[in-house]
């Protein structure tokens, strides 16, 4: 099923606006983390994704094809991360 790309850019923030949420989930700074869009193969940093934060949860879309790369929903008890739109996420490891 094709997802609509008829998105409202007025509701859009860039993913740096979700940096705090990503840090909470992954425990490392994520805005510079490389990722690849599973739809179009665009490779870029997480911070370049288009963030939509006004719905239930946060949606991060590819800046090239506008398909959904990451979906994050939080309830009082858990965080649900749908990453099927990403080929990979590369997280820096802390050096101790
Ligand atoms: Zn894409």
PDB file of the backbone (N, CA, C, O) and the ligand in Angstrom, with CONECT records:
HET     ZN  A 101       1
ATOM      1  N   UNK A   1       0.848  -1.197   0.000  1.00  0.00           N
ATOM      2  CA  UNK A   1       0.000   0.000   0.000  1.00  0.00           C
ATOM      3  C   UNK A   1       0.883   1.247   0.000  1.00  0.00           C
ATOM      4  O   UNK A   1       1.797   1.366   0.817  1.00  0.00           O
ATOM      5  N   UNK A   2       0.618   2.141  -0.886  1.00  0.00           N
ATOM      6  CA  UNK A   2       1.376   3.390  -0.932  1.00  0.00           C
ATOM      7  C   UNK A   2       0.924   4.330   0.171  1.00  0.00           C
ATOM      8  O   UNK A   2      -0.268   4.509   0.422  1.00  0.00           O
ATOM      9  N   UNK A   3       1.901   4.913   0.810  1.00  0.00           N
ATOM     10  CA  UNK A   3       1.558   5.918   1.805  1.00  0.00           C
ATOM     11  C   UNK A   3       1.470   7.270   1.109  1.00  0.00           C
ATOM     12  O   UNK A   3       2.244   7.573   0.201  1.00  0.00           O
ATOM     13  N   UNK A   4       0.547   8.044   1.539  1.00  0.00           N
ATOM     14  CA  UNK A   4       0.385   9.342   0.909  1.00  0.00           C
ATOM     15  C   UNK A   4       1.574  10.244   1.221  1.00  0.00           C
ATOM     16  O   UNK A   4       2.099  10.227   2.334  1.00  0.00           O
ATOM     17  N   UNK A   5       1.985  11.011   0.255  1.00  0.00           N
ATOM     18  CA  UNK A   5       3.015  12.003   0.516  1.00  0.00           C
ATOM     19  C   UNK A   5       2.419  13.402   0.458  1.00  0.00           C
ATOM     20  O   UNK A   5       3.135  14.399   0.364  1.00  0.00           O
ATOM     21  N   UNK A   6       1.110  13.450   0.517  1.00  0.00           N
ATOM     22  CA  UNK A   6       0.410  14.741   0.512  1.00  0.00           C
ATOM     23  C   UNK A   6       0.444  15.303   1.928  1.00  0.00           C
ATOM     24  O   UNK A   6      -0.559  15.289   2.643  1.00  0.00           O
ATOM     25  N   UNK A   7       1.613  15.796   2.318  1.00  0.00           N
ATOM     26  CA  UNK A   7       1.799  16.184   3.705  1.00  0.00           C
ATOM     27  C   UNK A   7       1.702  17.685   3.858  1.00  0.00           C
ATOM     28  O   UNK A   7       1.930  18.448   2.919  1.00  0.00           O
ATOM     29  N   UNK A   8       1.363  18.077   5.045  1.00  0.00           N
ATOM     30  CA  UNK A   8       1.218  19.488   5.339  1.00  0.00           C
ATOM     31  C   UNK A   8       2.505  20.014   5.952  1.00  0.00           C
ATOM     32  O   UNK A   8       2.772  19.796   7.134  1.00  0.00           O
ATOM     33  N   UNK A   9       3.297  20.703   5.153  1.00  0.00           N
ATOM     34  CA  UNK A   9       4.601  21.158   5.641  1.00  0.00           C
ATOM     35  C   UNK A   9       4.490  22.253   6.688  1.00  0.00           C
ATOM     36  O   UNK A   9       5.473  22.581   7.352  1.00  0.00           O
ATOM     37  N   UNK A  10       3.306  22.817   6.839  1.00  0.00           N
ATOM     38  CA  UNK A  10       3.150  23.823   7.894  1.00  0.00           C
ATOM     39  C   UNK A  10       3.215  23.187   9.278  1.00  0.00           C
ATOM     40  O   UNK A  10       3.491  23.866  10.267  1.00  0.00           O
ATOM     41  N   UNK A  11       2.961  21.888   9.346  1.00  0.00           N
ATOM     42  CA  UNK A  11       2.995  21.193  10.637  1.00  0.00           C
ATOM     43  C   UNK A  11       4.358  20.587  10.903  1.00  0.00           C
ATOM     44  O   UNK A  11       4.543  19.837  11.862  1.00  0.00           O
ATOM     45  N   UNK A  12       5.310  20.919  10.044  1.00  0.00           N
ATOM     46  CA  UNK A  12       6.582  20.219  10.054  1.00  0.00           C
ATOM     47  C   UNK A  12       7.638  20.964  10.867  1.00  0.00           C
ATOM     48  O   UNK A  12       7.716  22.192  10.858  1.00  0.00           O
ATOM     49  N   UNK A  13       8.434  20.183  11.560  1.00  0.00           N
ATOM     50  CA  UNK A  13       9.632  20.692  12.208  1.00  0.00           C
ATOM     51  C   UNK A  13      10.763  19.854  11.668  1.00  0.00           C
ATOM     52  O   UNK A  13      10.508  18.800  11.087  1.00  0.00           O
ATOM     53  N   UNK A  14      12.011  20.277  11.832  1.00  0.00           N
ATOM     54  CA  UNK A  14      13.028  19.302  11.461  1.00  0.00           C
ATOM     55  C   UNK A  14      13.349  18.433  12.670  1.00  0.00           C
ATOM     56  O   UNK A  14      12.980  18.750  13.801  1.00  0.00           O
ATOM     57  N   UNK A  15      14.035  17.343  12.409  1.00  0.00           N
ATOM     58  CA  UNK A  15      14.176  16.314  13.439  1.00  0.00           C
ATOM     59  C   UNK A  15      14.999  16.784  14.629  1.00  0.00           C
ATOM     60  O   UNK A  15      14.975  16.154  15.687  1.00  0.00           O
ATOM     61  N   UNK A  16      15.722  17.876  14.468  1.00  0.00           N
ATOM     62  CA  UNK A  16      16.454  18.391  15.627  1.00  0.00           C
ATOM     63  C   UNK A  16      15.489  18.768  16.748  1.00  0.00           C
ATOM     64  O   UNK A  16      15.860  18.788  17.922  1.00  0.00           O
ATOM     65  N   UNK A  17      14.249  19.065  16.369  1.00  0.00           N
ATOM     66  CA  UNK A  17      13.243  19.390  17.373  1.00  0.00           C
ATOM     67  C   UNK A  17      12.895  18.173  18.226  1.00  0.00           C
ATOM     68  O   UNK A  17      12.349  18.319  19.319  1.00  0.00           O
ATOM     69  N   UNK A  18      13.206  16.984  17.737  1.00  0.00           N
ATOM     70  CA  UNK A  18      12.916  15.771  18.487  1.00  0.00           C
ATOM     71  C   UNK A  18      14.183  15.184  19.112  1.00  0.00           C
ATOM     72  O   UNK A  18      14.187  14.042  19.571  1.00  0.00           O
ATOM     73  N   UNK A  19      15.257  15.981  19.125  1.00  0.00           N
ATOM     74  CA  UNK A  19      16.541  15.482  19.635  1.00  0.00           C
ATOM     75  C   UNK A  19      16.425  14.968  21.063  1.00  0.00           C
ATOM     76  O   UNK A  19      17.037  13.958  21.411  1.00  0.00           O
ATOM     77  N   UNK A  20      15.648  15.653  21.887  1.00  0.00           N
ATOM     78  CA  UNK A  20      15.507  15.242  23.278  1.00  0.00           C
ATOM     79  C   UNK A  20      14.835  13.891  23.408  1.00  0.00           C
ATOM     80  O   UNK A  20      15.243  13.056  24.216  1.00  0.00           O
ATOM     81  N   UNK A  21      13.804  13.682  22.609  1.00  0.00           N
ATOM     82  CA  UNK A  21      13.092  12.399  22.620  1.00  0.00           C
ATOM     83  C   UNK A  21      14.004  11.275  22.136  1.00  0.00           C
ATOM     84  O   UNK A  21      14.037  10.198  22.731  1.00  0.00           O
ATOM     85  N   UNK A  22      14.745  11.529  21.055  1.00  0.00           N
ATOM     86  CA  UNK A  22      15.652  10.504  20.530  1.00  0.00           C
ATOM     87  C   UNK A  22      16.747  10.180  21.539  1.00  0.00           C
ATOM     88  O   UNK A  22      17.151   9.026  21.680  1.00  0.00           O
ATOM     89  N   UNK A  23      17.217  11.194  22.228  1.00  0.00           N
ATOM     90  CA  UNK A  23      18.254  10.962  23.250  1.00  0.00           C
ATOM     91  C   UNK A  23      17.704  10.085  24.374  1.00  0.00           C
ATOM     92  O   UNK A  23      18.391   9.199  24.883  1.00  0.00           O
ATOM     93  N   UNK A  24      16.452  10.351  24.749  1.00  0.00           N
ATOM     94  CA  UNK A  24      15.823   9.569  25.816  1.00  0.00           C
ATOM     95  C   UNK A  24      15.712   8.097  25.412  1.00  0.00           C
ATOM     96  O   UNK A  24      15.923   7.211  26.239  1.00  0.00           O
ATOM     97  N   UNK A  25      15.385   7.836  24.158  1.00  0.00           N
ATOM     98  CA  UNK A  25      15.180   6.458  23.692  1.00  0.00           C
ATOM     99  C   UNK A  25      16.515   5.733  23.530  1.00  0.00           C
ATOM    100  O   UNK A  25      16.680   4.612  24.009  1.00  0.00           O
ATOM    101  N   UNK A  26      17.474   6.383  22.848  1.00  0.00           N
ATOM    102  CA  UNK A  26      18.701   5.687  22.466  1.00  0.00           C
ATOM    103  C   UNK A  26      19.848   5.898  23.456  1.00  0.00           C
ATOM    104  O   UNK A  26      20.799   5.118  23.482  1.00  0.00           O
ATOM    105  N   UNK A  27      19.757   6.944  24.264  1.00  0.00           N
ATOM    106  CA  UNK A  27      20.784   7.177  25.255  1.00  0.00           C
ATOM    107  C   UNK A  27      22.040   7.826  24.703  1.00  0.00           C
ATOM    108  O   UNK A  27      23.025   7.999  25.420  1.00  0.00           O
ATOM    109  N   UNK A  28      22.004   8.182  23.432  1.00  0.00           N
ATOM    110  CA  UNK A  28      23.111   8.917  22.826  1.00  0.00           C
ATOM    111  C   UNK A  28      22.526  10.015  21.949  1.00  0.00           C
ATOM    112  O   UNK A  28      21.357   9.972  21.567  1.00  0.00           O
ATOM    113  N   UNK A  29      23.346  10.980  21.645  1.00  0.00           N
ATOM    114  CA  UNK A  29      22.940  12.055  20.738  1.00  0.00           C
ATOM    115  C   UNK A  29      22.692  11.464  19.353  1.00  0.00           C
ATOM    116  O   UNK A  29      23.582  10.835  18.781  1.00  0.00           O
ATOM    117  N   UNK A  30      21.483  11.661  18.804  1.00  0.00           N
ATOM    118  CA  UNK A  30      21.091  10.961  17.575  1.00  0.00           C
ATOM    119  C   UNK A  30      20.972  11.854  16.348  1.00  0.00           C
ATOM    120  O   UNK A  30      20.838  11.341  15.237  1.00  0.00           O
ATOM    121  N   UNK A  31      21.016  13.159  16.509  1.00  0.00           N
ATOM    122  CA  UNK A  31      20.709  13.990  15.352  1.00  0.00           C
ATOM    123  C   UNK A  31      21.756  13.864  14.244  1.00  0.00           C
ATOM    124  O   UNK A  31      21.452  14.100  13.075  1.00  0.00           O
ATOM    125  N   UNK A  32      22.990  13.491  14.607  1.00  0.00           N
ATOM    126  CA  UNK A  32      24.030  13.314  13.593  1.00  0.00           C
ATOM    127  C   UNK A  32      24.178  11.850  13.182  1.00  0.00           C
ATOM    128  O   UNK A  32      25.065  11.515  12.397  1.00  0.00           O
ATOM    129  N   UNK A  33      23.313  10.972  13.709  1.00  0.00           N
ATOM    130  CA  UNK A  33      23.414   9.551  13.395  1.00  0.00           C
ATOM    131  C   UNK A  33      22.975   9.292  11.957  1.00  0.00           C
ATOM    132  O   UNK A  33      21.905   9.742  11.547  1.00  0.00           O
ATOM    133  N   UNK A  34      23.802   8.563  11.178  1.00  0.00           N
ATOM    134  CA  UNK A  34      23.425   8.287   9.791  1.00  0.00           C
ATOM    135  C   UNK A  34      22.273   7.276   9.721  1.00  0.00           C
ATOM    136  O   UNK A  34      22.177   6.363  10.541  1.00  0.00           O
ATOM    137  N   UNK A  35      21.414   7.461   8.733  1.00  0.00           N
ATOM    138  CA  UNK A  35      20.340   6.513   8.476  1.00  0.00           C
ATOM    139  C   UNK A  35      20.094   6.474   6.973  1.00  0.00           C
ATOM    140  O   UNK A  35      20.522   7.362   6.237  1.00  0.00           O
ATOM    141  N   UNK A  36      19.399   5.434   6.530  1.00  0.00           N
ATOM    142  CA  UNK A  36      19.068   5.318   5.107  1.00  0.00           C
ATOM    143  C   UNK A  36      17.586   5.051   4.965  1.00  0.00           C
ATOM    144  O   UNK A  36      17.039   4.178   5.639  1.00  0.00           O
ATOM    145  N   UNK A  37      16.936   5.796   4.096  1.00  0.00           N
ATOM    146  CA  UNK A  37      15.513   5.622   3.827  1.00  0.00           C
ATOM    147  C   UNK A  37      15.293   4.308   3.077  1.00  0.00           C
ATOM    148  O   UNK A  37      15.926   4.056   2.053  1.00  0.00           O
ATOM    149  N   UNK A  38      14.378   3.466   3.603  1.00  0.00           N
ATOM    150  CA  UNK A  38      14.093   2.183   2.970  1.00  0.00           C
ATOM    151  C   UNK A  38      13.307   2.344   1.675  1.00  0.00           C
ATOM    152  O   UNK A  38      13.240   1.415   0.871  1.00  0.00           O
ATOM    153  N   UNK A  39      12.722   3.499   1.470  1.00  0.00           N
ATOM    154  CA  UNK A  39      11.902   3.717   0.278  1.00  0.00           C
ATOM    155  C   UNK A  39      12.733   4.173  -0.908  1.00  0.00           C
ATOM    156  O   UNK A  39      12.591   3.641  -2.009  1.00  0.00           O
ATOM    157  N   UNK A  40      13.617   5.173  -0.687  1.00  0.00           N
ATOM    158  CA  UNK A  40      14.324   5.759  -1.828  1.00  0.00           C
ATOM    159  C   UNK A  40      15.839   5.635  -1.725  1.00  0.00           C
ATOM    160  O   UNK A  40      16.548   5.989  -2.667  1.00  0.00           O
ATOM    161  N   UNK A  41      16.351   5.137  -0.595  1.00  0.00           N
ATOM    162  CA  UNK A  41      17.791   4.959  -0.468  1.00  0.00           C
ATOM    163  C   UNK A  41      18.548   6.214  -0.096  1.00  0.00           C
ATOM    164  O   UNK A  41      19.779   6.211  -0.074  1.00  0.00           O
ATOM    165  N   UNK A  42      17.832   7.288   0.198  1.00  0.00           N
ATOM    166  CA  UNK A  42      18.493   8.519   0.612  1.00  0.00           C
ATOM    167  C   UNK A  42      19.231   8.298   1.934  1.00  0.00           C
ATOM    168  O   UNK A  42      18.641   7.841   2.914  1.00  0.00           O
ATOM    169  N   UNK A  43      20.526   8.626   1.952  1.00  0.00           N
ATOM    170  CA  UNK A  43      21.311   8.484   3.175  1.00  0.00           C
ATOM    171  C   UNK A  43      21.623   9.862   3.725  1.00  0.00           C
ATOM    172  O   UNK A  43      22.155  10.723   3.023  1.00  0.00           O
ATOM    173  N   UNK A  44      21.287  10.058   4.984  1.00  0.00           N
ATOM    174  CA  UNK A  44      21.533  11.355   5.600  1.00  0.00           C
ATOM    175  C   UNK A  44      21.477  11.204   7.116  1.00  0.00           C
ATOM    176  O   UNK A  44      21.226  10.115   7.632  1.00  0.00           O
ATOM    177  N   UNK A  45      21.710  12.292   7.813  1.00  0.00           N
ATOM    178  CA  UNK A  45      21.666  12.239   9.264  1.00  0.00           C
ATOM    179  C   UNK A  45      20.218  12.322   9.746  1.00  0.00           C
ATOM    180  O   UNK A  45      19.361  12.923   9.097  1.00  0.00           O
ATOM    181  N   UNK A  46      19.968  11.701  10.905  1.00  0.00           N
ATOM    182  CA  UNK A  46      18.616  11.717  11.470  1.00  0.00           C
ATOM    183  C   UNK A  46      18.078  13.138  11.606  1.00  0.00           C
ATOM    184  O   UNK A  46      16.882  13.380  11.442  1.00  0.00           O
ATOM    185  N   UNK A  47      18.973  14.069  11.907  1.00  0.00           N
ATOM    186  CA  UNK A  47      18.546  15.450  12.119  1.00  0.00           C
ATOM    187  C   UNK A  47      17.997  16.125  10.877  1.00  0.00           C
ATOM    188  O   UNK A  47      17.403  17.199  10.968  1.00  0.00           O
ATOM    189  N   UNK A  48      18.189  15.508   9.711  1.00  0.00           N
ATOM    190  CA  UNK A  48      17.671  16.109   8.480  1.00  0.00           C
ATOM    191  C   UNK A  48      16.264  15.615   8.148  1.00  0.00           C
ATOM    192  O   UNK A  48      15.625  16.134   7.233  1.00  0.00           O
ATOM    193  N   UNK A  49      15.782  14.618   8.884  1.00  0.00           N
ATOM    194  CA  UNK A  49      14.442  14.099   8.599  1.00  0.00           C
ATOM    195  C   UNK A  49      13.389  15.153   8.945  1.00  0.00           C
ATOM    196  O   UNK A  49      13.613  16.042   9.767  1.00  0.00           O
ATOM    197  N   UNK A  50      12.255  15.024   8.303  1.00  0.00           N
ATOM    198  CA  UNK A  50      11.159  15.957   8.540  1.00  0.00           C
ATOM    199  C   UNK A  50      10.316  15.421   9.690  1.00  0.00           C
ATOM    200  O   UNK A  50       9.788  14.311   9.613  1.00  0.00           O
ATOM    201  N   UNK A  51      10.190  16.201  10.745  1.00  0.00           N
ATOM    202  CA  UNK A  51       9.504  15.734  11.951  1.00  0.00           C
ATOM    203  C   UNK A  51       8.102  16.315  12.037  1.00  0.00           C
ATOM    204  O   UNK A  51       7.886  17.511  11.839  1.00  0.00           O
ATOM    205  N   UNK A  52       7.161  15.436  12.337  1.00  0.00           N
ATOM    206  CA  UNK A  52       5.780  15.865  12.559  1.00  0.00           C
ATOM    207  C   UNK A  52       5.411  15.439  13.970  1.00  0.00           C
ATOM    208  O   UNK A  52       5.363  14.249  14.281  1.00  0.00           O
ATOM    209  N   UNK A  53       5.155  16.411  14.805  1.00  0.00           N
ATOM    210  CA  UNK A  53       5.029  16.097  16.227  1.00  0.00           C
ATOM    211  C   UNK A  53       3.659  16.436  16.789  1.00  0.00           C
ATOM    212  O   UNK A  53       3.445  16.321  17.996  1.00  0.00           O
ATOM    213  N   UNK A  54       2.742  16.845  15.953  1.00  0.00           N
ATOM    214  CA  UNK A  54       1.458  17.265  16.510  1.00  0.00           C
ATOM    215  C   UNK A  54       0.431  16.152  16.561  1.00  0.00           C
ATOM    216  O   UNK A  54      -0.606  16.293  17.210  1.00  0.00           O
ATOM    217  N   UNK A  55       0.707  15.045  15.883  1.00  0.00           N
ATOM    218  CA  UNK A  55      -0.227  13.925  15.946  1.00  0.00           C
ATOM    219  C   UNK A  55       0.005  13.150  17.222  1.00  0.00           C
ATOM    220  O   UNK A  55       0.780  13.574  18.078  1.00  0.00           O
ATOM    221  N   UNK A  56      -0.668  12.005  17.359  1.00  0.00           N
ATOM    222  CA  UNK A  56      -0.318  11.125  18.465  1.00  0.00           C
ATOM    223  C   UNK A  56       1.038  10.512  18.177  1.00  0.00           C
ATOM    224  O   UNK A  56       1.157   9.675  17.282  1.00  0.00           O
ATOM    225  N   UNK A  57       2.041  10.902  18.900  1.00  0.00           N
ATOM    226  CA  UNK A  57       3.387  10.405  18.641  1.00  0.00           C
ATOM    227  C   UNK A  57       4.126  11.318  17.686  1.00  0.00           C
ATOM    228  O   UNK A  57       3.643  12.387  17.311  1.00  0.00           O
ATOM    229  N   UNK A  58       5.316  10.866  17.300  1.00  0.00           N
ATOM    230  CA  UNK A  58       6.204  11.635  16.437  1.00  0.00           C
ATOM    231  C   UNK A  58       6.463  10.825  15.177  1.00  0.00           C
ATOM    232  O   UNK A  58       6.720   9.623  15.241  1.00  0.00           O
ATOM    233  N   UNK A  59       6.395  11.486  14.043  1.00  0.00           N
ATOM    234  CA  UNK A  59       6.700  10.831  12.771  1.00  0.00           C
ATOM    235  C   UNK A  59       7.864  11.568  12.130  1.00  0.00           C
ATOM    236  O   UNK A  59       7.841  12.793  12.005  1.00  0.00           O
ATOM    237  N   UNK A  60       8.887  10.814  11.722  1.00  0.00           N
ATOM    238  CA  UNK A  60      10.028  11.385  11.017  1.00  0.00           C
ATOM    239  C   UNK A  60      10.000  10.889   9.579  1.00  0.00           C
ATOM    240  O   UNK A  60      10.017   9.683   9.329  1.00  0.00           O
ATOM    241  N   UNK A  61       9.957  11.817   8.642  1.00  0.00           N
ATOM    242  CA  UNK A  61       9.864  11.470   7.224  1.00  0.00           C
ATOM    243  C   UNK A  61      11.156  11.797   6.484  1.00  0.00           C
ATOM    244  O   UNK A  61      11.887  12.712   6.862  1.00  0.00           O
ATOM    245  N   UNK A  62      11.423  11.050   5.441  1.00  0.00           N
ATOM    246  CA  UNK A  62      12.572  11.266   4.574  1.00  0.00           C
ATOM    247  C   UNK A  62      12.494  12.655   3.950  1.00  0.00           C
ATOM    248  O   UNK A  62      11.436  13.069   3.477  1.00  0.00           O
ATOM    249  N   UNK A  63      13.610  13.367   3.949  1.00  0.00           N
ATOM    250  CA  UNK A  63      13.612  14.712   3.367  1.00  0.00           C
ATOM    251  C   UNK A  63      13.624  14.662   1.847  1.00  0.00           C
ATOM    252  O   UNK A  63      13.377  15.677   1.197  1.00  0.00           O
ATOM    253  N   UNK A  64      13.908  13.491   1.266  1.00  0.00           N
ATOM    254  CA  UNK A  64      13.935  13.368  -0.192  1.00  0.00           C
ATOM    255  C   UNK A  64      12.592  12.886  -0.743  1.00  0.00           C
ATOM    256  O   UNK A  64      12.047  13.502  -1.658  1.00  0.00           O
ATOM    257  N   UNK A  65      12.054  11.797  -0.199  1.00  0.00           N
ATOM    258  CA  UNK A  65      10.826  11.217  -0.770  1.00  0.00           C
ATOM    259  C   UNK A  65       9.605  11.395   0.129  1.00  0.00           C
ATOM    260  O   UNK A  65       8.484  11.107  -0.291  1.00  0.00           O
ATOM    261  N   UNK A  66       9.803  11.858   1.337  1.00  0.00           N
ATOM    262  CA  UNK A  66       8.732  12.160   2.291  1.00  0.00           C
ATOM    263  C   UNK A  66       8.013  10.936   2.829  1.00  0.00           C
ATOM    264  O   UNK A  66       6.993  11.077   3.503  1.00  0.00           O
ATOM    265  N   UNK A  67       8.517   9.738   2.552  1.00  0.00           N
ATOM    266  CA  UNK A  67       7.944   8.559   3.186  1.00  0.00           C
ATOM    267  C   UNK A  67       8.395   8.495   4.649  1.00  0.00           C
ATOM    268  O   UNK A  67       9.393   9.103   5.036  1.00  0.00           O
ATOM    269  N   UNK A  68       7.636   7.745   5.447  1.00  0.00           N
ATOM    270  CA  UNK A  68       7.930   7.651   6.881  1.00  0.00           C
ATOM    271  C   UNK A  68       9.150   6.777   7.116  1.00  0.00           C
ATOM    272  O   UNK A  68       9.204   5.637   6.654  1.00  0.00           O
ATOM    273  N   UNK A  69      10.125   7.312   7.834  1.00  0.00           N
ATOM    274  CA  UNK A  69      11.318   6.545   8.210  1.00  0.00           C
ATOM    275  C   UNK A  69      11.158   5.991   9.630  1.00  0.00           C
ATOM    276  O   UNK A  69      11.387   4.803   9.861  1.00  0.00           O
ATOM    277  N   UNK A  70      10.773   6.833  10.565  1.00  0.00           N
ATOM    278  CA  UNK A  70      10.598   6.407  11.955  1.00  0.00           C
ATOM    279  C   UNK A  70       9.271   6.909  12.503  1.00  0.00           C
ATOM    280  O   UNK A  70       8.825   8.014  12.198  1.00  0.00           O
ATOM    281  N   UNK A  71       8.663   6.072  13.313  1.00  0.00           N
ATOM    282  CA  UNK A  71       7.449   6.436  14.033  1.00  0.00           C
ATOM    283  C   UNK A  71       7.690   6.153  15.508  1.00  0.00           C
ATOM    284  O   UNK A  71       8.137   5.063  15.865  1.00  0.00           O
ATOM    285  N   UNK A  72       7.404   7.109  16.357  1.00  0.00           N
ATOM    286  CA  UNK A  72       7.625   6.935  17.795  1.00  0.00           C
ATOM    287  C   UNK A  72       6.349   7.322  18.532  1.00  0.00           C
ATOM    288  O   UNK A  72       5.840   8.432  18.384  1.00  0.00           O
ATOM    289  N   UNK A  73       5.849   6.394  19.322  1.00  0.00           N
ATOM    290  CA  UNK A  73       4.677   6.665  20.150  1.00  0.00           C
ATOM    291  C   UNK A  73       5.041   6.334  21.589  1.00  0.00           C
ATOM    292  O   UNK A  73       5.626   5.288  21.872  1.00  0.00           O
ATOM    293  N   UNK A  74       4.692   7.228  22.482  1.00  0.00           N
ATOM    294  CA  UNK A  74       4.957   6.967  23.899  1.00  0.00           C
ATOM    295  C   UNK A  74       3.660   6.913  24.678  1.00  0.00           C
ATOM    296  O   UNK A  74       2.783   7.762  24.514  1.00  0.00           O
ATOM    297  N   UNK A  75       3.548   5.908  25.525  1.00  0.00           N
ATOM    298  CA  UNK A  75       2.454   5.806  26.483  1.00  0.00           C
ATOM    299  C   UNK A  75       3.068   6.010  27.859  1.00  0.00           C
ATOM    300  O   UNK A  75       4.291   6.101  27.971  1.00  0.00           O
ATOM    301  N   UNK A  76       2.261   6.085  28.900  1.00  0.00           N
ATOM    302  CA  UNK A  76       2.859   6.232  30.238  1.00  0.00           C
ATOM    303  C   UNK A  76       3.803   5.080  30.588  1.00  0.00           C
ATOM    304  O   UNK A  76       4.700   5.258  31.413  1.00  0.00           O
ATOM    305  N   UNK A  77       3.624   3.914  29.987  1.00  0.00           N
ATOM    306  CA  UNK A  77       4.395   2.732  30.380  1.00  0.00           C
ATOM    307  C   UNK A  77       5.495   2.338  29.411  1.00  0.00           C
ATOM    308  O   UNK A  77       6.417   1.618  29.795  1.00  0.00           O
ATOM    309  N   UNK A  78       5.423   2.793  28.155  1.00  0.00           N
ATOM    310  CA  UNK A  78       6.400   2.305  27.190  1.00  0.00           C
ATOM    311  C   UNK A  78       6.574   3.268  26.019  1.00  0.00           C
ATOM    312  O   UNK A  78       5.769   4.169  25.784  1.00  0.00           O
ATOM    313  N   UNK A  79       7.671   3.027  25.296  1.00  0.00           N
ATOM    314  CA  UNK A  79       7.932   3.731  24.049  1.00  0.00           C
ATOM    315  C   UNK A  79       7.866   2.710  22.929  1.00  0.00           C
ATOM    316  O   UNK A  79       8.491   1.652  23.012  1.00  0.00           O
ATOM    317  N   UNK A  80       7.113   3.020  21.877  1.00  0.00           N
ATOM    318  CA  UNK A  80       6.986   2.124  20.734  1.00  0.00           C
ATOM    319  C   UNK A  80       7.680   2.794  19.551  1.00  0.00           C
ATOM    320  O   UNK A  80       7.327   3.901  19.145  1.00  0.00           O
ATOM    321  N   UNK A  81       8.676   2.093  19.010  1.00  0.00           N
ATOM    322  CA  UNK A  81       9.461   2.637  17.906  1.00  0.00           C
ATOM    323  C   UNK A  81       9.259   1.763  16.672  1.00  0.00           C
ATOM    324  O   UNK A  81       9.605   0.582  16.677  1.00  0.00           O
ATOM    325  N   UNK A  82       8.705   2.341  15.632  1.00  0.00           N
ATOM    326  CA  UNK A  82       8.514   1.646  14.361  1.00  0.00           C
ATOM    327  C   UNK A  82       9.574   2.182  13.404  1.00  0.00           C
ATOM    328  O   UNK A  82       9.499   3.330  12.965  1.00  0.00           O
ATOM    329  N   UNK A  83      10.566   1.340  13.082  1.00  0.00           N
ATOM    330  CA  UNK A  83      11.696   1.781  12.263  1.00  0.00           C
ATOM    331  C   UNK A  83      11.715   1.061  10.921  1.00  0.00           C
ATOM    332  O   UNK A  83      12.772   0.948  10.300  1.00  0.00           O
ATOM    333  N   UNK A  84      10.569   0.573  10.463  1.00  0.00           N
ATOM    334  CA  UNK A  84      10.576  -0.227   9.234  1.00  0.00           C
ATOM    335  C   UNK A  84      10.900   0.615   7.998  1.00  0.00           C
ATOM    336  O   UNK A  84      11.210   0.066   6.940  1.00  0.00           O
ATOM    337  N   UNK A  85      10.831   1.938   8.125  1.00  0.00           N
ATOM    338  CA  UNK A  85      11.154   2.787   6.990  1.00  0.00           C
ATOM    339  C   UNK A  85      12.635   3.120   6.888  1.00  0.00           C
ATOM    340  O   UNK A  85      13.063   3.837   5.984  1.00  0.00           O
ATOM    341  N   UNK A  86      13.417   2.585   7.834  1.00  0.00           N
ATOM    342  CA  UNK A  86      14.859   2.836   7.821  1.00  0.00           C
ATOM    343  C   UNK A  86      15.603   1.550   7.490  1.00  0.00           C
ATOM    344  O   UNK A  86      15.322   0.504   8.076  1.00  0.00           O
ATOM    345  N   UNK A  87      16.541   1.617   6.565  1.00  0.00           N
ATOM    346  CA  UNK A  87      17.385   0.459   6.282  1.00  0.00           C
ATOM    347  C   UNK A  87      18.267   0.180   7.496  1.00  0.00           C
ATOM    348  O   UNK A  87      18.462  -0.970   7.888  1.00  0.00           O
ATOM    349  N   UNK A  88      18.796   1.255   8.085  1.00  0.00           N
ATOM    350  CA  UNK A  88      19.632   1.117   9.286  1.00  0.00           C
ATOM    351  C   UNK A  88      19.646   2.432  10.048  1.00  0.00           C
ATOM    352  O   UNK A  88      19.307   3.490   9.517  1.00  0.00           O
ATOM    353  N   UNK A  89      20.045   2.333  11.297  1.00  0.00           N
ATOM    354  CA  UNK A  89      20.405   3.492  12.109  1.00  0.00           C
ATOM    355  C   UNK A  89      21.798   3.213  12.629  1.00  0.00           C
ATOM    356  O   UNK A  89      22.055   2.112  13.115  1.00  0.00           O
ATOM    357  N   UNK A  90      22.701   4.165  12.545  1.00  0.00           N
ATOM    358  CA  UNK A  90      24.042   3.949  13.089  1.00  0.00           C
ATOM    359  C   UNK A  90      24.233   4.810  14.314  1.00  0.00           C
ATOM    360  O   UNK A  90      24.227   6.038  14.231  1.00  0.00           O
ATOM    361  N   UNK A  91      24.405   4.156  15.462  1.00  0.00           N
ATOM    362  CA  UNK A  91      24.546   4.848  16.728  1.00  0.00           C
ATOM    363  C   UNK A  91      25.997   4.867  17.149  1.00  0.00           C
ATOM    364  O   UNK A  91      26.666   3.835  17.168  1.00  0.00           O
ATOM    365  N   UNK A  92      26.476   6.049  17.488  1.00  0.00           N
ATOM    366  CA  UNK A  92      27.833   6.144  18.021  1.00  0.00           C
ATOM    367  C   UNK A  92      27.885   5.446  19.373  1.00  0.00           C
ATOM    368  O   UNK A  92      26.956   5.566  20.172  1.00  0.00           O
ATOM    369  N   UNK A  93      28.957   4.724  19.629  1.00  0.00           N
ATOM    370  CA  UNK A  93      29.163   4.098  20.936  1.00  0.00           C
ATOM    371  C   UNK A  93      29.998   5.008  21.803  1.00  0.00           C
ATOM    372  O   UNK A  93      30.953   5.642  21.354  1.00  0.00           O
ATOM    373  N   UNK A  94      29.607   5.051  23.060  1.00  0.00           N
ATOM    374  CA  UNK A  94      30.373   5.862  24.003  1.00  0.00           C
ATOM    375  C   UNK A  94      31.740   5.229  24.202  1.00  0.00           C
ATOM    376  O   UNK A  94      31.854   4.011  24.340  1.00  0.00           O
ATOM    377  N   UNK A  95      32.770   6.054  24.216  1.00  0.00           N
ATOM    378  CA  UNK A  95      34.125   5.556  24.512  1.00  0.00           C
ATOM    379  C   UNK A  95      34.450   5.875  25.950  1.00  0.00           C
ATOM    380  O   UNK A  95      34.399   7.030  26.374  1.00  0.00           O
ATOM    381  N   UNK A  96      34.782   4.848  26.691  1.00  0.00           N
ATOM    382  CA  UNK A  96      35.049   5.055  28.117  1.00  0.00           C
ATOM    383  C   UNK A  96      36.522   4.923  28.412  1.00  0.00           C
ATOM    384  O   UNK A  96      36.936   5.065  29.562  1.00  0.00           O
TER     385      UNK A  96
HETATM  386 ZN    ZN A 101      13.274   8.488   1.022  1.00  0.00          ZN
END
